[in-house]
Structures are given as C-alpha cells and as structure tokens.
Amino acid sequence: MTNNDVLRRLRYAFEYNNSTMSDIMALAGQTPSREQMISWLSKDDDSTFAAMADVDLARFLNGLIIYKRGKKDGPQPEPEQRLNNNIIFRKLKIALDFKDDDVLDVMTLADFRLSKPELSAFFRRADHKHFRACQDQVLRNFIKGLQLKFRPGTATDDQE
C-alpha cells in the first residue's frame, strides 16, 4: 500500500475532513497547506496527486496518536524517515489504544483471521527470530475492519 492509500483509507474510516486531517498533522509539528493535503488525498490518476513521503505519513500517525490519546510528557517522538507496514500497524494500534484482542476483533469484522502468535509477530523487533513482515493484505484488512467498526453500514468498496 502506498502512503497516500493509507492516508485516504484512514480518512474514510474515521470520517475526517481535510481540516481535521491538517489539524492532526499539526499536532505532530507539521501544518500542511490545504493544497498539499488535497494533493495527498487525491487519487493516483488525478492531476493534483502528489506522492506522500514516509516522514509525512509518520508525522500524521504521530499526530493521530496525540489526537486520540493526548500529548505525553517530555519530548515528542521524531517521525521515522522510513516506514513499513509493521510501523504503520503499530502506530495505529497505539493511537487506538488497542490490545491484541481488540485488533483481532477488528480483523474478524473484515473477515480476516489471525491468531495471537501471528499478530504478535508483527510487533516484534525486526531482528527477533519470530518477527514477521506485515503484508499489504494484513494492513488493508485492518483498516477495512476499522471502517466497519467506526462506520457501520458503509460499503467497503466505495472509498472516497
């Protein structure tokens, strides 16, 4: 999944407008212009489309954590320069204050089955022997499950 795809899907799942999306990023120290936010949220074949850098999505996810859970004391975490699905998945889990059972329940809503050991493998250090890379399919189904949880009754194929 591209960073833009993740951003669009999260916007749809949580029913955020462009202003809220910008406000969330501002919580992490970056206030994108209205045009910049629109270009990130545009479809890939739109003339206003602009690819979102990893660091920008990391800032959005850090802002989402602050938006959902409040600002923590002390220095705020720096956004990652490189993102992968495991980091995105972990940040979403933190932002929503989900435990493993909550994540599994959301995955079940999307008709995607995972065991607890499979799930915990996504949140391990990359050098751990039981680490497993999170594939696009897993992240896509998690976000689809979030949509079904937070926007019940919406058609999952009609995003945007």
VMD Tcl script that builds the backbone (N, CA, C; Angstrom):
set m [mol new atoms 480]
animate dup $m
set s [atomselect $m all]
$s set {name element resname resid chain x y z} {
  {N N MET 1 A 0.846 -1.190 0.000}
  {CA C MET 1 A 0.000 0.000 0.000}
  {C C MET 1 A 0.884 1.244 0.000}
  {N N THR 2 A 0.479 2.226 -0.752}
  {CA C THR 2 A 1.232 3.471 -0.748}
  {C C THR 2 A 0.836 4.300 0.472}
  {N N ASN 3 A 1.673 5.263 0.815}
  {CA C ASN 3 A 1.367 6.154 1.930}
  {C C ASN 3 A 0.065 6.912 1.674}
  {N N ASN 4 A -0.129 7.341 0.423}
  {CA C ASN 4 A -1.354 8.056 0.077}
  {C C ASN 4 A -2.579 7.168 0.275}
  {N N ASP 5 A -2.456 5.900 -0.097}
  {CA C ASP 5 A -3.558 4.956 0.056}
  {C C ASP 5 A -3.908 4.780 1.534}
  {N N VAL 6 A -2.900 4.646 2.386}
  {CA C VAL 6 A -3.130 4.515 3.826}
  {C C VAL 6 A -3.844 5.759 4.348}
  {N N LEU 7 A -3.358 6.939 3.951}
  {CA C LEU 7 A -3.958 8.193 4.413}
  {C C LEU 7 A -5.413 8.304 3.966}
  {N N ARG 8 A -5.691 7.995 2.713}
  {CA C ARG 8 A -7.071 8.059 2.201}
  {C C ARG 8 A -7.978 7.085 2.947}
  {N N ARG 9 A -7.498 5.874 3.150}
  {CA C ARG 9 A -8.319 4.863 3.819}
  {C C ARG 9 A -8.603 5.239 5.282}
  {N N LEU 10 A -7.605 5.797 5.964}
  {CA C LEU 10 A -7.819 6.220 7.344}
  {C C LEU 10 A -8.796 7.392 7.410}
  {N N ARG 11 A -8.654 8.317 6.473}
  {CA C ARG 11 A -9.575 9.453 6.428}
  {C C ARG 11 A -11.006 8.960 6.270}
  {N N TYR 12 A -11.197 8.001 5.382}
  {CA C TYR 12 A -12.530 7.458 5.139}
  {C C TYR 12 A -13.036 6.671 6.353}
  {N N ALA 13 A -12.179 5.858 6.936}
  {CA C ALA 13 A -12.587 5.014 8.066}
  {C C ALA 13 A -13.029 5.844 9.265}
  {N N PHE 14 A -12.348 6.970 9.512}
  {CA C PHE 14 A -12.663 7.801 10.680}
  {C C PHE 14 A -13.554 8.996 10.340}
  {N N GLU 15 A -13.924 9.143 9.061}
  {CA C GLU 15 A -14.768 10.253 8.606}
  {C C GLU 15 A -14.163 11.611 8.943}
  {N N TYR 16 A -12.886 11.786 8.679}
  {CA C TYR 16 A -12.221 13.065 8.914}
  {C C TYR 16 A -12.315 13.926 7.665}
  {N N ASN 17 A -12.500 15.232 7.857}
  {CA C ASN 17 A -12.469 16.147 6.720}
  {C C ASN 17 A -11.030 16.674 6.549}
  {N N ASN 18 A -10.796 17.430 5.504}
  {CA C ASN 18 A -9.443 17.930 5.221}
  {C C ASN 18 A -8.895 18.769 6.372}
  {N N SER 19 A -9.755 19.562 6.975}
  {CA C SER 19 A -9.334 20.414 8.085}
  {C C SER 19 A -8.871 19.575 9.279}
  {N N THR 20 A -9.626 18.536 9.601}
  {CA C THR 20 A -9.245 17.647 10.712}
  {C C THR 20 A -7.931 16.938 10.399}
  {N N MET 21 A -7.766 16.508 9.158}
  {CA C MET 21 A -6.523 15.840 8.756}
  {C C MET 21 A -5.330 16.778 8.964}
  {N N SER 22 A -5.469 18.031 8.562}
  {CA C SER 22 A -4.399 19.015 8.749}
  {C C SER 22 A -4.147 19.271 10.227}
  {N N ASP 23 A -5.219 19.364 11.014}
  {CA C ASP 23 A -5.083 19.581 12.457}
  {C C ASP 23 A -4.333 18.438 13.120}
  {N N ILE 24 A -4.603 17.214 12.684}
  {CA C ILE 24 A -3.923 16.046 13.246}
  {C C ILE 24 A -2.429 16.117 12.947}
  {N N MET 25 A -2.084 16.477 11.721}
  {CA C MET 25 A -0.661 16.606 11.376}
  {C C MET 25 A -0.008 17.735 12.168}
  {N N ALA 26 A -0.749 18.812 12.406}
  {CA C ALA 26 A -0.212 19.946 13.159}
  {C C ALA 26 A 0.162 19.530 14.591}
  {N N LEU 27 A -0.556 18.577 15.145}
  {CA C LEU 27 A -0.238 18.092 16.491}
  {C C LEU 27 A 1.159 17.487 16.552}
  {N N ALA 28 A 1.650 16.996 15.419}
  {CA C ALA 28 A 2.977 16.387 15.365}
  {C C ALA 28 A 4.013 17.354 14.804}
  {N N GLY 29 A 3.638 18.624 14.658}
  {CA C GLY 29 A 4.629 19.627 14.287}
  {C C GLY 29 A 4.688 20.020 12.827}
  {N N GLN 30 A 3.757 19.573 11.999}
  {CA C GLN 30 A 3.748 19.980 10.603}
  {C C GLN 30 A 2.335 20.390 10.223}
  {N N THR 31 A 2.200 21.580 9.688}
  {CA C THR 31 A 0.900 22.033 9.221}
  {C C THR 31 A 0.963 22.139 7.701}
  {N N PRO 32 A 0.433 21.130 7.015}
  {CA C PRO 32 A 0.454 21.183 5.552}
  {C C PRO 32 A -0.552 22.214 5.040}
  {N N SER 33 A -0.260 22.771 3.889}
  {CA C SER 33 A -1.216 23.693 3.276}
  {C C SER 33 A -2.443 22.903 2.829}
  {N N ARG 34 A -3.517 23.619 2.593}
  {CA C ARG 34 A -4.750 22.985 2.125}
  {C C ARG 34 A -4.484 22.249 0.815}
  {N N GLU 35 A -3.714 22.883 -0.074}
  {CA C GLU 35 A -3.400 22.291 -1.373}
  {C C GLU 35 A -2.570 21.017 -1.210}
  {N N GLN 36 A -1.627 21.052 -0.272}
  {CA C GLN 36 A -0.782 19.877 -0.031}
  {C C GLN 36 A -1.629 18.704 0.454}
  {N N MET 37 A -2.538 18.962 1.401}
  {CA C MET 37 A -3.394 17.903 1.931}
  {C C MET 37 A -4.281 17.342 0.815}
  {N N ILE 38 A -4.834 18.211 -0.016}
  {CA C ILE 38 A -5.682 17.758 -1.120}
  {C C ILE 38 A -4.872 16.910 -2.094}
  {N N SER 39 A -3.633 17.300 -2.364}
  {CA C SER 39 A -2.809 16.533 -3.306}
  {C C SER 39 A -2.463 15.155 -2.752}
  {N N TRP 40 A -2.281 15.045 -1.434}
  {CA C TRP 40 A -2.010 13.736 -0.833}
  {C C TRP 40 A -3.254 12.848 -0.864}
  {N N LEU 41 A -4.421 13.457 -0.728}
  {CA C LEU 41 A -5.664 12.691 -0.665}
  {C C LEU 41 A -6.264 12.416 -2.043}
  {N N SER 42 A -5.713 13.031 -3.079}
  {CA C SER 42 A -6.212 12.827 -4.434}
  {C C SER 42 A -5.912 11.413 -4.904}
  {N N LYS 43 A -6.743 10.951 -5.826}
  {CA C LYS 43 A -6.499 9.628 -6.419}
  {C C LYS 43 A -5.236 9.674 -7.258}
  {N N ASP 44 A -4.629 8.515 -7.456}
  {CA C ASP 44 A -3.344 8.424 -8.150}
  {C C ASP 44 A -3.372 8.970 -9.572}
  {N N ASP 45 A -4.517 8.896 -10.232}
  {CA C ASP 45 A -4.593 9.361 -11.619}
  {C C ASP 45 A -5.076 10.807 -11.738}
  {N N ASP 46 A -5.274 11.480 -10.611}
  {CA C ASP 46 A -5.709 12.873 -10.607}
  {C C ASP 46 A -4.516 13.790 -10.905}
  {N N SER 47 A -4.772 14.888 -11.594}
  {CA C SER 47 A -3.678 15.808 -11.948}
  {C C SER 47 A -3.102 16.515 -10.725}
  {N N THR 48 A -3.855 16.585 -9.613}
  {CA C THR 48 A -3.348 17.248 -8.407}
  {C C THR 48 A -2.619 16.288 -7.467}
  {N N PHE 49 A -2.545 15.007 -7.830}
  {CA C PHE 49 A -1.923 13.992 -6.977}
  {C C PHE 49 A -0.448 14.293 -6.723}
  {N N ALA 50 A -0.027 14.100 -5.471}
  {CA C ALA 50 A 1.391 14.174 -5.107}
  {C C ALA 50 A 1.677 13.030 -4.140}
  {N N ALA 51 A 2.755 12.304 -4.376}
  {CA C ALA 51 A 3.117 11.179 -3.509}
  {C C ALA 51 A 3.495 11.700 -2.122}
  {N N MET 52 A 3.041 10.997 -1.114}
  {CA C MET 52 A 3.323 11.371 0.267}
  {C C MET 52 A 4.587 10.661 0.726}
  {N N ALA 53 A 5.518 11.402 1.280}
  {CA C ALA 53 A 6.770 10.837 1.774}
  {C C ALA 53 A 6.523 10.073 3.076}
  {N N ASP 54 A 7.405 9.111 3.352}
  {CA C ASP 54 A 7.296 8.332 4.587}
  {C C ASP 54 A 7.257 9.231 5.822}
  {N N VAL 55 A 8.127 10.236 5.846}
  {CA C VAL 55 A 8.214 11.110 7.020}
  {C C VAL 55 A 6.908 11.874 7.234}
  {N N ASP 56 A 6.200 12.216 6.155}
  {CA C ASP 56 A 4.925 12.921 6.286}
  {C C ASP 56 A 3.844 12.003 6.847}
  {N N LEU 57 A 3.791 10.759 6.377}
  {CA C LEU 57 A 2.824 9.816 6.940}
  {C C LEU 57 A 3.165 9.518 8.400}
  {N N ALA 58 A 4.441 9.420 8.720}
  {CA C ALA 58 A 4.855 9.191 10.113}
  {C C ALA 58 A 4.396 10.354 10.994}
  {N N ARG 59 A 4.510 11.582 10.478}
  {CA C ARG 59 A 4.025 12.740 11.239}
  {C C ARG 59 A 2.517 12.651 11.445}
  {N N PHE 60 A 1.786 12.264 10.394}
  {CA C PHE 60 A 0.342 12.127 10.538}
  {C C PHE 60 A 0.011 11.076 11.599}
  {N N LEU 61 A 0.672 9.931 11.553}
  {CA C LEU 61 A 0.386 8.865 12.516}
  {C C LEU 61 A 0.761 9.288 13.936}
  {N N ASN 62 A 1.872 10.011 14.094}
  {CA C ASN 62 A 2.232 10.536 15.414}
  {C C ASN 62 A 1.170 11.524 15.890}
  {N N GLY 63 A 0.679 12.361 14.973}
  {CA C GLY 63 A -0.388 13.298 15.310}
  {C C GLY 63 A -1.679 12.580 15.677}
  {N N LEU 64 A -1.958 11.463 14.993}
  {CA C LEU 64 A -3.151 10.674 15.306}
  {C C LEU 64 A -3.060 10.094 16.718}
  {N N ILE 65 A -1.877 9.673 17.109}
  {CA C ILE 65 A -1.678 9.173 18.482}
  {C C ILE 65 A -1.989 10.281 19.484}
  {N N ILE 66 A -1.475 11.481 19.231}
  {CA C ILE 66 A -1.733 12.619 20.130}
  {C C ILE 66 A -3.219 12.979 20.108}
  {N N TYR 67 A -3.837 12.983 18.929}
  {CA C TYR 67 A -5.241 13.332 18.765}
  {C C TYR 67 A -6.143 12.367 19.533}
  {N N LYS 68 A -5.832 11.086 19.467}
  {CA C LYS 68 A -6.674 10.061 20.099}
  {C C LYS 68 A -6.364 9.858 21.585}
  {N N ARG 69 A -5.096 10.023 21.976}
  {CA C ARG 69 A -4.693 9.653 23.336}
  {C C ARG 69 A -4.187 10.807 24.173}
  {N N GLY 70 A -3.917 11.945 23.542}
  {CA C GLY 70 A -3.377 13.086 24.268}
  {C C GLY 70 A -1.862 13.123 24.176}
  {N N LYS 71 A -1.323 14.301 24.449}
  {CA C LYS 71 A 0.120 14.507 24.347}
  {C C LYS 71 A 0.807 13.940 25.581}
  {N N LYS 72 A 1.906 13.230 25.356}
  {CA C LYS 72 A 2.634 12.677 26.501}
  {C C LYS 72 A 3.631 13.711 27.010}
  {N N ASP 73 A 4.024 13.547 28.256}
  {CA C ASP 73 A 5.014 14.445 28.845}
  {C C ASP 73 A 6.375 14.209 28.218}
  {N N GLY 74 A 7.180 15.239 28.230}
  {CA C GLY 74 A 8.543 15.105 27.715}
  {C C GLY 74 A 8.617 15.360 26.226}
  {N N PRO 75 A 9.758 15.050 25.662}
  {CA C PRO 75 A 9.934 15.296 24.225}
  {C C PRO 75 A 9.051 14.374 23.392}
  {N N GLN 76 A 8.536 14.908 22.312}
  {CA C GLN 76 A 7.686 14.130 21.419}
  {C C GLN 76 A 8.563 13.285 20.496}
  {N N PRO 77 A 8.076 12.113 20.101}
  {CA C PRO 77 A 8.883 11.256 19.229}
  {C C PRO 77 A 9.105 11.900 17.858}
  {N N GLU 78 A 10.286 11.699 17.330}
  {CA C GLU 78 A 10.603 12.188 15.992}
  {C C GLU 78 A 9.971 11.251 14.967}
  {N N PRO 79 A 9.469 11.789 13.864}
  {CA C PRO 79 A 8.883 10.914 12.837}
  {C C PRO 79 A 9.957 10.072 12.158}
  {N N GLU 80 A 9.609 8.852 11.849}
  {CA C GLU 80 A 10.533 7.952 11.179}
  {C C GLU 80 A 10.783 8.449 9.756}
  {N N GLN 81 A 11.997 8.277 9.287}
  {CA C GLN 81 A 12.339 8.658 7.915}
  {C C GLN 81 A 11.886 7.589 6.927}
  {N N ARG 82 A 11.836 6.346 7.377}
  {CA C ARG 82 A 11.402 5.218 6.545}
  {C C ARG 82 A 10.299 4.476 7.285}
  {N N LEU 83 A 9.222 4.205 6.605}
  {CA C LEU 83 A 8.107 3.461 7.184}
  {C C LEU 83 A 7.938 2.127 6.485}
  {N N ASN 84 A 7.404 1.173 7.221}
  {CA C ASN 84 A 6.960 -0.079 6.618}
  {C C ASN 84 A 5.603 -0.410 7.244}
  {N N ASN 85 A 4.958 -1.433 6.753}
  {CA C ASN 85 A 3.620 -1.773 7.238}
  {C C ASN 85 A 3.609 -2.106 8.720}
  {N N ASN 86 A 4.692 -2.708 9.231}
  {CA C ASN 86 A 4.744 -3.047 10.653}
  {C C ASN 86 A 4.688 -1.782 11.514}
  {N N ILE 87 A 5.419 -0.752 11.120}
  {CA C ILE 87 A 5.437 0.502 11.886}
  {C C ILE 87 A 4.069 1.175 11.805}
  {N N ILE 88 A 3.476 1.210 10.621}
  {CA C ILE 88 A 2.154 1.813 10.450}
  {C C ILE 88 A 1.130 1.080 11.311}
  {N N PHE 89 A 1.150 -0.244 11.272}
  {CA C PHE 89 A 0.231 -1.071 12.060}
  {C C PHE 89 A 0.416 -0.787 13.554}
  {N N ARG 90 A 1.666 -0.734 14.020}
  {CA C ARG 90 A 1.955 -0.478 15.434}
  {C C ARG 90 A 1.438 0.891 15.848}
  {N N LYS 91 A 1.668 1.908 15.030}
  {CA C LYS 91 A 1.224 3.258 15.375}
  {C C LYS 91 A -0.305 3.340 15.433}
  {N N LEU 92 A -0.990 2.642 14.536}
  {CA C LEU 92 A -2.452 2.622 14.579}
  {C C LEU 92 A -2.945 1.916 15.837}
  {N N LYS 93 A -2.290 0.844 16.201}
  {CA C LYS 93 A -2.660 0.110 17.415}
  {C C LYS 93 A -2.481 1.007 18.648}
  {N N ILE 94 A -1.387 1.754 18.683}
  {CA C ILE 94 A -1.124 2.665 19.799}
  {C C ILE 94 A -2.160 3.789 19.819}
  {N N ALA 95 A -2.409 4.401 18.662}
  {CA C ALA 95 A -3.349 5.525 18.586}
  {C C ALA 95 A -4.726 5.130 19.099}
  {N N LEU 96 A -5.168 3.937 18.762}
  {CA C LEU 96 A -6.500 3.481 19.142}
  {C C LEU 96 A -6.527 2.813 20.510}
  {N N ASP 97 A -5.358 2.692 21.138}
  {CA C ASP 97 A -5.238 2.057 22.456}
  {C C ASP 97 A -5.824 0.652 22.425}
  {N N PHE 98 A -5.494 -0.074 21.364}
  {CA C PHE 98 A -5.990 -1.435 21.185}
  {C C PHE 98 A -5.063 -2.443 21.839}
  {N N LYS 99 A -5.665 -3.440 22.425}
  {CA C LYS 99 A -4.947 -4.628 22.892}
  {C C LYS 99 A -5.042 -5.662 21.777}
  {N N ASP 100 A -4.332 -6.768 21.931}
  {CA C ASP 100 A -4.340 -7.798 20.889}
  {C C ASP 100 A -5.756 -8.275 20.557}
  {N N ASP 101 A -6.577 -8.470 21.570}
  {CA C ASP 101 A -7.952 -8.942 21.333}
  {C C ASP 101 A -8.763 -7.930 20.528}
  {N N ASP 102 A -8.518 -6.635 20.783}
  {CA C ASP 102 A -9.224 -5.598 20.020}
  {C C ASP 102 A -8.833 -5.656 18.547}
  {N N VAL 103 A -7.535 -5.834 18.282}
  {CA C VAL 103 A -7.055 -5.923 16.898}
  {C C VAL 103 A -7.661 -7.145 16.223}
  {N N LEU 104 A -7.670 -8.276 16.919}
  {CA C LEU 104 A -8.231 -9.496 16.344}
  {C C LEU 104 A -9.731 -9.345 16.068}
  {N N ASP 105 A -10.446 -8.632 16.945}
  {CA C ASP 105 A -11.869 -8.385 16.721}
  {C C ASP 105 A -12.091 -7.536 15.466}
  {N N VAL 106 A -11.254 -6.535 15.286}
  {CA C VAL 106 A -11.362 -5.677 14.098}
  {C C VAL 106 A -11.051 -6.482 12.841}
  {N N MET 107 A -10.048 -7.342 12.917}
  {CA C MET 107 A -9.708 -8.185 11.765}
  {C C MET 107 A -10.865 -9.132 11.434}
  {N N THR 108 A -11.545 -9.632 12.446}
  {CA C THR 108 A -12.682 -10.523 12.239}
  {C C THR 108 A -13.817 -9.784 11.526}
  {N N LEU 109 A -14.006 -8.510 11.851}
  {CA C LEU 109 A -15.030 -7.715 11.159}
  {C C LEU 109 A -14.771 -7.679 9.655}
  {N N ALA 110 A -13.495 -7.710 9.271}
  {CA C ALA 110 A -13.115 -7.674 7.854}
  {C C ALA 110 A -13.001 -9.087 7.269}
  {N N ASP 111 A -13.481 -10.085 8.009}
  {CA C ASP 111 A -13.398 -11.491 7.582}
  {C C ASP 111 A -11.966 -11.929 7.314}
  {N N PHE 112 A -11.064 -11.507 8.178}
  {CA C PHE 112 A -9.657 -11.875 8.057}
  {C C PHE 112 A -9.237 -12.483 9.386}
  {N N ARG 113 A -8.787 -13.703 9.348}
  {CA C ARG 113 A -8.442 -14.431 10.579}
  {C C ARG 113 A -6.939 -14.412 10.826}
  {N N LEU 114 A -6.583 -14.096 12.060}
  {CA C LEU 114 A -5.197 -14.156 12.526}
  {C C LEU 114 A -5.209 -14.780 13.915}
  {N N SER 115 A -4.143 -15.479 14.247}
  {CA C SER 115 A -4.004 -15.984 15.611}
  {C C SER 115 A -3.209 -14.961 16.417}
  {N N LYS 116 A -3.259 -15.086 17.739}
  {CA C LYS 116 A -2.485 -14.173 18.578}
  {C C LYS 116 A -0.978 -14.260 18.292}
  {N N PRO 117 A -0.419 -15.458 18.136}
  {CA C PRO 117 A 1.016 -15.521 17.806}
  {C C PRO 117 A 1.351 -14.861 16.469}
  {N N GLU 118 A 0.481 -15.026 15.468}
  {CA C GLU 118 A 0.711 -14.361 14.180}
  {C C GLU 118 A 0.688 -12.846 14.349}
  {N N LEU 119 A -0.262 -12.361 15.136}
  {CA C LEU 119 A -0.374 -10.926 15.363}
  {C C LEU 119 A 0.839 -10.393 16.114}
  {N N SER 120 A 1.249 -11.068 17.169}
  {CA C SER 120 A 2.379 -10.569 17.962}
  {C C SER 120 A 3.675 -10.554 17.154}
  {N N ALA 121 A 3.774 -11.406 16.136}
  {CA C ALA 121 A 4.971 -11.428 15.290}
  {C C ALA 121 A 5.146 -10.114 14.527}
  {N N PHE 122 A 4.046 -9.417 14.241}
  {CA C PHE 122 A 4.130 -8.139 13.531}
  {C C PHE 122 A 4.708 -7.031 14.401}
  {N N PHE 123 A 4.590 -7.168 15.716}
  {CA C PHE 123 A 5.004 -6.108 16.623}
  {C C PHE 123 A 6.353 -6.381 17.292}
  {N N ARG 124 A 7.035 -7.394 16.854}
  {CA C ARG 124 A 8.367 -7.712 17.387}
  {C C ARG 124 A 9.438 -6.893 16.678}
  {N N ARG 125 A 10.625 -6.859 17.300}
  {CA C ARG 125 A 11.780 -6.208 16.653}
  {C C ARG 125 A 12.137 -6.988 15.398}
  {N N ALA 126 A 12.656 -6.284 14.414}
  {CA C ALA 126 A 12.974 -6.910 13.127}
  {C C ALA 126 A 14.037 -7.997 13.255}
  {N N ASP 127 A 14.881 -7.922 14.284}
  {CA C ASP 127 A 15.925 -8.933 14.439}
  {C C ASP 127 A 15.492 -10.117 15.323}
  {N N HIS 128 A 14.252 -10.096 15.789}
  {CA C HIS 128 A 13.733 -11.199 16.609}
  {C C HIS 128 A 13.446 -12.402 15.712}
  {N N LYS 129 A 13.689 -13.605 16.232}
  {CA C LYS 129 A 13.536 -14.796 15.384}
  {C C LYS 129 A 12.091 -15.052 14.963}
  {N N HIS 130 A 11.115 -14.523 15.715}
  {CA C HIS 130 A 9.700 -14.725 15.367}
  {C C HIS 130 A 9.075 -13.512 14.681}
  {N N PHE 131 A 9.901 -12.525 14.319}
  {CA C PHE 131 A 9.397 -11.355 13.601}
  {C C PHE 131 A 8.814 -11.770 12.261}
  {N N ARG 132 A 7.734 -11.105 11.878}
  {CA C ARG 132 A 7.126 -11.357 10.569}
  {C C ARG 132 A 6.762 -10.021 9.939}
  {N N ALA 133 A 7.126 -9.839 8.691}
  {CA C ALA 133 A 6.791 -8.603 7.981}
  {C C ALA 133 A 5.294 -8.554 7.722}
  {N N CYS 134 A 4.710 -7.411 7.972}
  {CA C CYS 134 A 3.277 -7.208 7.746}
  {C C CYS 134 A 3.058 -6.938 6.259}
  {N N GLN 135 A 2.291 -7.782 5.636}
  {CA C GLN 135 A 2.000 -7.632 4.207}
  {C C GLN 135 A 0.869 -6.621 4.001}
  {N N ASP 136 A 0.771 -6.090 2.796}
  {CA C ASP 136 A -0.274 -5.122 2.464}
  {C C ASP 136 A -1.667 -5.660 2.778}
  {N N GLN 137 A -1.879 -6.941 2.516}
  {CA C GLN 137 A -3.183 -7.556 2.737}
  {C C GLN 137 A -3.608 -7.438 4.200}
  {N N VAL 138 A -2.681 -7.632 5.122}
  {CA C VAL 138 A -2.996 -7.574 6.553}
  {C C VAL 138 A -3.364 -6.144 6.942}
  {N N LEU 139 A -2.539 -5.178 6.530}
  {CA C LEU 139 A -2.803 -3.777 6.852}
  {C C LEU 139 A -4.109 -3.303 6.207}
  {N N ARG 140 A -4.342 -3.680 4.977}
  {CA C ARG 140 A -5.567 -3.297 4.262}
  {C C ARG 140 A -6.796 -3.849 4.990}
  {N N ASN 141 A -6.736 -5.095 5.436}
  {CA C ASN 141 A -7.871 -5.681 6.147}
  {C C ASN 141 A -8.069 -5.064 7.526}
  {N N PHE 142 A -6.991 -4.662 8.174}
  {CA C PHE 142 A -7.118 -3.990 9.467}
  {C C PHE 142 A -7.841 -2.655 9.280}
  {N N ILE 143 A -7.438 -1.894 8.276}
  {CA C ILE 143 A -8.081 -0.600 8.040}
  {C C ILE 143 A -9.535 -0.798 7.598}
  {N N LYS 144 A -9.780 -1.837 6.813}
  {CA C LYS 144 A -11.161 -2.169 6.415}
  {C C LYS 144 A -11.995 -2.501 7.656}
  {N N GLY 145 A -11.415 -3.255 8.582}
  {CA C GLY 145 A -12.106 -3.570 9.837}
  {C C GLY 145 A -12.374 -2.326 10.669}
  {N N LEU 146 A -11.412 -1.383 10.669}
  {CA C LEU 146 A -11.630 -0.117 11.384}
  {C C LEU 146 A -12.816 0.631 10.788}
  {N N GLN 147 A -12.891 0.622 9.469}
  {CA C GLN 147 A -14.007 1.284 8.797}
  {C C GLN 147 A -15.328 0.642 9.229}
  {N N LEU 148 A -15.368 -0.682 9.256}
  {CA C LEU 148 A -16.589 -1.376 9.649}
  {C C LEU 148 A -16.937 -1.129 11.117}
  {N N LYS 149 A -15.932 -0.946 11.944}
  {CA C LYS 149 A -16.152 -0.678 13.368}
  {C C LYS 149 A -16.639 0.754 13.602}
  {N N PHE 150 A -15.975 1.715 12.961}
  {CA C PHE 150 A -16.281 3.117 13.221}
  {C C PHE 150 A -17.329 3.710 12.281}
  {N N ARG 151 A -17.591 3.038 11.165}
  {CA C ARG 151 A -18.618 3.489 10.228}
  {C C ARG 151 A -19.474 2.297 9.821}
  {N N PRO 152 A -20.202 1.698 10.753}
  {CA C PRO 152 A -21.002 0.523 10.402}
  {C C PRO 152 A -22.003 0.869 9.310}
  {N N GLY 153 A -22.216 -0.074 8.419}
  {CA C GLY 153 A -23.187 0.120 7.358}
  {C C GLY 153 A -22.623 0.734 6.097}
  {N N THR 154 A -21.314 1.087 6.079}
  {CA C THR 154 A -20.748 1.647 4.865}
  {C C THR 154 A -20.290 0.524 3.960}
  {N N ALA 155 A -20.392 0.745 2.687}
  {CA C ALA 155 A -19.908 -0.238 1.711}
  {C C ALA 155 A -18.384 -0.133 1.666}
  {N N THR 156 A -17.709 -1.246 1.838}
  {CA C THR 156 A -16.254 -1.214 1.931}
  {C C THR 156 A -15.569 -0.981 0.618}
  {N N ASP 157 A -16.251 -1.183 -0.499}
  {CA C ASP 157 A -15.614 -0.976 -1.794}
  {C C ASP 157 A -15.675 0.479 -2.230}
  {N N ASP 158 A -16.593 1.262 -1.664}
  {CA C ASP 158 A -16.776 2.656 -2.059}
  {C C ASP 158 A -15.974 3.575 -1.149}
  {N N GLN 159 A -14.699 3.667 -1.394}
  {CA C GLN 159 A -13.874 4.566 -0.586}
  {C C GLN 159 A -13.639 5.844 -1.338}
  {N N GLU 160 A -13.758 6.945 -0.652}
  {CA C GLU 160 A -13.613 8.323 -1.152}
  {C C GLU 160 A -14.966 8.936 -1.281}
}
mol reanalyze $m
mol bondsrecalc $m
mol representation Tube
mol addrep $m
